[in-house]
């Protein structure tokens, strides 16, 4: 899914991720294309988008530990975060 999870509240994200999990076959991977915020105060375009997501649709950008927590609540395990040449990363999750 590309730029989906950041649009929604945690409860709505858990519904979306839960539906994905139920539809997945054994061994499948879930890939999220999202901005992953640094855990420190390093400049990142996702910080501005985080404020916009909070104010307008009610979503948010997340750090890697926050993605791990959200995914765990939905029955996944964060396998890895793959940086790209752009501000977005690939968040890879497996059924946990």
Secondary structure, 3 states (H helix, E strand, C coil): CECCHHHCCHHHHHHHHHHHHHHCCCCCEEEEEEEEECCCCCCCHHHHHHHHHHHCCCCCCEEHHHHHHHHHHCCEEEEEEEECCCCEEEEEEEEC
